[in-house]
Amino acid sequence: FWSIQNESRSDTPEGQKLFGELSALAKQLDDSRLVTMATSCQYKDMCYGFVDVIGVNCYHGWYQGNKEDWMGELVNLKAHLKDNGFDDKPLIIAEFGASAFLSDRSFERQRKYSEEFQADLIEYIIKLLRDDDQIAGLYVWQYCDIRTAKLLERPRCYNNKGILDENRKPKLAYHKVREMFALFDEQKYAIT
């Protein structure tokens, strides 16, 4: 893939102009790859027509709502794409996840920043996406914790959504993702 944007202003006329030009340039320079993007304004996005694969970033259960909101989100998103003539394009969930601190284990599995919360949410979403034949792919955000801007919602000045910490030590979610992806491969490629 060539990705022309991630969570940019693709819901504005200026964004529409820019990303239309970027998509055309990417296809001109290398027509061997599909063009995609990752939007966080899925219901207002003005750039779906420029890409071959639609990517959506969504954080139900972390930034807003709860994990059960994912089911309704997928129904609404697919209906929106169909109503606007984009249901013929593959749809990937380009970002989802939750933050956790390594060694923050809790009997309260639903306490944010615990390893259990992160692992449970990611497992739920992977199962939901895996079982939806209209979802062409998914990407767990993210591989490892990384330094970021100093924000109140970013403890330690890190994006703590990694399934490994910044020293590449695995969190509980790492083991869950590994297990889920192994099952995914077995189900998809099983010889019957």
N, C-alpha and C positions, 0 to 999 in steps of 0.2 A: 504494500500500500504506500501511496504518498498521502500524507495527512496535511490538509491546508490550514487547519486551525484547531485549537483546543480551548473551549470555553471563552471564545472571543465574542465580539459584538455582531454576531451573525443575524441578529434580529433588527438591524438598522439598515437604512438605504446605503450608508457608507460601507458597512460591512458586506452587504450584498454586492456592491460594486467591486470591492477589494477581493473578496473570495471567489467571485466569478472570474476575475482576471488571474488569480493564483491557480485556480482549477484548470483554466485553459492553458496556462503556461506549463503546469505539471504534465498535462497530457501531450503538449507539443514537444517537450523535452524528453519524455519517456512514456510512450504509449503502451509499454509492456506491463505497467502496474495499474491497479485500480486506484482511484482517488477517493479518499474518505475525509471525514472530519469528526470531531467530538463536540457536540453541543450541550450546553446546560440550559438552553432556552427552547426546549423541544416543541412547545406549542406556539411559539412566536418566530421560530427560525425562518429566515427568508432564503436560505442557501441550499436546501435539499436537492434542488434541481441541478446543482453543479457537481454533485458527487455520485459515485457508483455504489458506494456503501455508506449507509447512514449510521453514525455513531452517536450514542446518547450517554451522557454522564448523569448518574442518578444516585442519590444518597438517602433514600428513605430508610428510616431506622437509625440514622446517625445525625444528620443536620436537621431533618424534619421528620415528623410523624413516627411511625413504628414499622417494623418489618412487614406486618400484614398489609400495609399500604402498597407494597410492591405489586400485588395481584391486580388491584384497581389501576395502578399506573400502567401496567403492561396492556391491559384492555383499552384504556383511554389512548395510550400512545399509538397502538396499532390502528384504532379507529380513526384517529387524527391523520395518520399517514394515508390511510385508505381514502378518507374524505377529501384529501388534498392531492390525490393521484400519485402518491409515492409508495404505495404498498407493493410495487413490483421490485423495489430495491431491497437488498439484504439489510437487515438491522442487527447491529451489534450493540451490546451494552459495554461501552468503552471504559467506564469507571464505575466502581461501586466499592464499598468497604466501610471500615470503622477504625478508629484509633484504639491502641492498647499499649500499655507499658509492660515490658518484659518483667516477669516475676510478680505482676499484680494479679494474684489469683484470689478468687472470692467465692464464698458460698452463695453470694447474691449474683447469680449468673447474668442478671439484667442490669448490672451496674456499669455504666459507661467507663471506658478506659481499662476495664478488666480484660484479661486474656480470654476469659469465657465469653464475655459479651461479644468481642470481636469474632471469635471462632463460631459462635452460634449464629450470628447475623450472616456471616459469609457463607456458612453451610446452607442456611435457609435460602439465600439468594441463588447460590449455584444450583441447588435442587430445582428451584422454580424455573430458572432460565434453561437448565438442561432439559426439562420436560416440556418446554414450549417449542414446537417445531417451527415457529416463525422467527425465532431468535437464531441468527447465524453464528454468533460468537459472543464471547465475554472476556473481560479483562479485570482481574482483581486489582484494585488500587491499594497498595502498591507493593513492590518487591521488598524494599527495606525503608526504614525510617530515614528521613533526610532533614538537614537544616533548612530553615525557611525564615520568613520575616517574623519579627517579634509581634505577635498578636495575642490577645487575651485567650482566644480559643485554641491556641497552639502552645500547650505547655512545653517547656524546655526550649522554646524557639525551634521546634521540630514539627514536621508533619509525621505523626506517629502512626500512620495507617499501614506501615509496612508489616508484612507477615514475618519478617525478620527485623531485629533492631539494627541500629546503625553499625554495630560491630558484626553483623551477619549471624547473630545468635537467633535460632528459631523461636518464635512464639507459638502458642497453642494453635493458632490459625494456620501456621505453616503446615503442620502435620495434618490438619483437617483438609486443607486445599490439596495437598499431595494425595491423600486418601480419596477425595472426591474426583480428582482428575484421573486417577488410576481406574476408578469405577467407570468413569465416563468413557475412557478408552476401551475397557472390556465390553461395555454395552454397545458401543458404536461399531467395534470391529470384531465382535464375537462371531466365530464360525459356528453355524448351526446345522 
